[in-house]
Amino acid sequence: MTSTDTGSTVSSSAPTPAPQTGGGVAGPRINLPVSRLQPAYQQVADQLRSLIIQGELVSGDRLPPEAELGSSFGVSRSTVREALRSLASQGLIETTRGTTGGTFVSRIKPAAVTSYLETSIGLMSGTDDLTIAHLLEARDMLEVPAASLAAKRHRPEHVEALRQAITREKASRGRTGKFSEHRQFHGLIMAATGNGLLPMVADPIFRVLQTRFLNPVEAEGFWAMVDQDHEEIVERIETGDAEGASAAMRAHLTNIRSAYHD
């Protein structure tokens, strides 16, 4: 039995859309049952989203035409269009025009992930669901082991970039510039780990702490302490002292907690 746009069910034996590669070669067909629990367009969107997340559809794959998707799900083309609009608003698919155009699974950029996380964490922060204590704890859990990894995996250019960041931080005037260089320094340590996921996860936490929880004034000697801490961390990383680098980072994060308020 096939569904109407008001939400019937599509039999698991109904025709199903086959993901296509950029060259248009059809992949394996997948069963896509639809129930009455949600509007039809939402069910179509949810199941296509699941296929993307599960890797059945991968970045660059072309989705079948709207008519074929509608036939597979047993819904109208207008329902398919609404489902595709929902997925596009989440950045999961994109549509291009022209002879080689169509609707494709998006190639997600790290900056887009970081921006989404920053917005989401920012909206949640300051509530019982996500307190400053949670953010600081998460930062410790990310940065302390990251310093250890950086000591083991860094390349000479990473150390040079860290030293340049310290020089800029010392030379900068005004708290905005100093905190910008401070965040840059910590981001460079994440980059030195060689794990591309760490900067994407850590940078949103840095930014939310800075924009939502920063005290209006730092204690006297705060920046001199920061510079000294940073120099210690870089020295440990440069010499490959993984244990010392993580200990120096842990001490540094403890030292700078006074910069943030509840």
C-alpha positions in Angstrom: 0.0 0.0 0.0 1.4 3.4 -0.9 1.0 6.7 1.0 -0.9 9.8 0.2 0.5 13.2 1.3 -1.6 13.0 4.4 0.5 10.1 5.6 -0.3 6.5 4.7 2.3 3.8 4.6 4.6 2.7 1.8 5.1 -1.0 1.6 8.7 -2.1 2.0 8.4 -3.8 -1.3 7.6 -0.5 -3.1 10.0 0.8 -5.7 12.8 2.7 -3.9 15.3 5.3 -5.1 18.8 4.2 -6.0 21.6 6.6 -5.1 23.6 7.7 -8.1 27.3 8.6 -8.3 28.4 11.7 -10.1 28.6 9.5 -13.2 24.9 8.5 -12.9 25.5 4.8 -12.1 22.7 3.5 -10.0 23.6 2.0 -6.6 21.8 -0.7 -4.6 18.1 -0.1 -4.0 17.0 0.5 -0.5 13.6 -0.1 1.2 12.1 3.1 2.5 8.9 2.5 4.5 6.7 5.5 5.5 4.3 5.5 8.4 1.4 7.7 9.6 3.3 9.2 12.6 4.6 12.4 10.8 3.7 14.4 7.8 4.7 12.7 4.6 7.4 15.3 3.6 9.0 14.9 7.0 9.1 11.1 6.7 10.8 11.4 3.3 13.3 13.9 4.6 14.1 11.8 7.7 14.7 8.7 5.7 16.9 10.4 3.2 18.8 12.0 6.0 19.3 8.6 7.6 20.7 7.3 4.4 23.2 10.1 4.3 24.2 9.7 7.9 24.6 5.9 7.5 26.7 6.4 4.4 24.3 4.8 2.0 24.4 8.2 0.3 27.8 9.9 0.4 29.1 13.4 -0.5 28.8 14.0 -4.2 26.1 11.4 -4.8 23.2 12.6 -7.1 19.7 12.0 -5.8 17.2 10.5 -8.2 14.8 13.0 -9.9 11.8 14.3 -8.0 9.4 12.2 -10.0 11.4 9.0 -9.2 11.6 9.8 -5.6 7.9 10.5 -5.4 7.1 7.2 -7.1 9.5 5.4 -4.7 7.8 6.9 -1.6 4.3 7.0 -3.0 4.0 10.7 -2.5 3.6 13.7 -4.8 6.4 15.7 -6.3 5.4 18.7 -4.2 5.9 16.5 -1.0 9.3 15.5 -2.4 10.2 19.2 -3.0 9.3 20.1 0.6 11.4 17.2 1.9 14.4 18.3 -0.2 14.0 21.9 1.0 14.1 20.7 4.6 17.3 18.8 3.8 18.8 21.8 2.0 18.1 24.0 5.0 20.2 21.6 7.1 23.0 21.8 4.6 22.8 18.1 3.7 22.0 18.5 0.0 22.5 21.2 -2.6 21.0 21.7 -6.0 22.9 22.9 -9.1 21.6 23.9 -12.5 22.8 23.1 -16.0 23.4 20.0 -18.1 25.4 18.4 -15.2 23.1 19.8 -12.5 20.8 18.0 -10.1 20.5 17.5 -6.4 23.6 16.2 -4.7 24.6 15.2 -1.2 26.7 18.1 0.1 30.4 18.1 0.8 30.4 19.5 4.3 33.1 22.0 5.1 34.8 22.1 8.5 33.9 25.8 8.9 30.2 25.0 8.4 30.4 22.4 11.2 32.1 24.8 13.5 29.6 27.6 12.8 26.7 25.3 13.5 28.2 24.0 16.7 29.0 27.5 17.9 25.4 28.7 17.3 23.9 25.6 18.9 26.2 25.7 22.0 25.7 29.4 22.3 21.9 29.0 22.4 22.1 26.3 25.0 24.7 27.9 27.2 23.9 29.7 30.4 21.0 27.3 31.1 20.8 24.3 33.5 21.4 22.1 30.4 24.7 23.7 29.6 26.5 25.7 32.3 29.8 27.4 32.2 31.1 24.5 34.4 30.2 22.1 31.6 32.0 24.2 29.0 35.1 24.5 31.1 35.1 20.8 31.9 34.7 20.0 28.2 37.6 22.4 27.4 39.8 20.6 29.9 38.9 17.2 28.4 39.8 18.4 24.9 42.8 20.6 25.4 44.9 18.7 28.0 45.2 15.5 25.9 45.5 17.7 22.8 48.7 19.2 24.2 50.1 15.8 24.7 49.2 14.8 21.1 50.8 18.0 19.8 54.0 17.1 21.6 54.1 13.8 19.9 52.9 14.7 16.4 53.9 18.4 15.8 55.9 19.5 12.8 58.4 22.4 13.0 56.0 24.8 11.3 53.5 24.2 14.1 56.0 25.3 16.7 56.9 28.4 14.6 53.2 29.3 14.2 52.7 29.0 18.0 55.7 31.2 18.7 54.4 33.8 16.3 51.0 33.7 18.0 52.7 34.5 21.3 54.6 37.4 19.8 51.4 38.8 18.3 49.6 38.3 21.6 52.3 40.3 23.5 52.3 43.1 20.9 48.5 43.4 20.7 46.7 46.2 22.4 43.2 45.9 23.9 41.4 42.9 25.3 39.7 42.1 22.0 43.0 41.7 20.2 44.6 39.7 23.0 41.7 37.3 23.4 41.7 36.8 19.6 45.4 35.8 19.6 44.7 33.7 22.7 42.1 31.7 20.9 44.4 31.5 17.9 47.1 30.0 20.0 44.9 27.3 21.4 43.5 26.5 17.9 47.1 26.1 16.6 47.7 23.4 19.3 44.6 21.6 18.1 45.9 21.7 14.6 49.3 20.4 15.7 47.5 17.2 16.9 46.9 16.1 13.3 43.3 15.3 14.2 41.0 17.5 12.1 38.0 16.8 14.2 39.5 18.4 17.3 39.6 22.0 16.0 36.0 21.7 14.7 34.8 20.6 18.2 37.0 22.8 20.4 36.8 26.2 18.6 33.0 26.6 19.2 33.6 26.1 22.9 36.4 28.8 22.9 34.2 31.2 21.1 31.1 30.7 23.3 33.2 31.2 26.4 34.6 34.4 25.0 31.3 35.9 23.8 29.0 34.7 26.6 31.1 34.3 29.8 34.0 36.6 29.7 34.5 38.9 32.6 34.5 42.6 31.7 38.0 43.2 33.3 41.0 40.9 33.8 42.9 40.7 37.0 46.2 42.6 37.1 49.0 40.6 35.7 46.6 38.3 33.8 48.2 38.6 30.4 51.7 38.3 31.7 50.6 35.0 33.3 49.0 33.9 30.0 52.2 34.7 28.0 54.3 32.8 30.5 51.9 29.8 30.4 51.9 29.8 26.6 55.7 29.8 26.4 55.9 26.9 28.8 53.4 24.9 26.8 55.3 25.6 23.5 58.6 24.6 25.1 57.1 21.3 26.2 55.6 20.6 22.8 58.8 21.5 20.9 60.9 19.1 23.0 58.3 16.3 22.6 57.5 16.2 26.3 53.9 14.9 26.1 53.4 14.5 29.8 54.9 17.9 30.5 52.8 19.5 27.8 49.6 18.1 29.1 50.5 19.2 32.7 51.4 22.7 31.5 48.1 23.0 29.6 46.1 21.7 32.7 47.8 24.4 34.9 47.1 27.1 32.2 43.4 26.3 32.0 43.2 26.4 35.8 45.0 29.8 35.8 42.6 31.4 33.2 39.3 30.3 34.8 39.2 33.7 36.6 38.6 35.3 33.2 35.1 33.8 33.0 32.0 34.3 35.1 28.8 32.2 35.7 
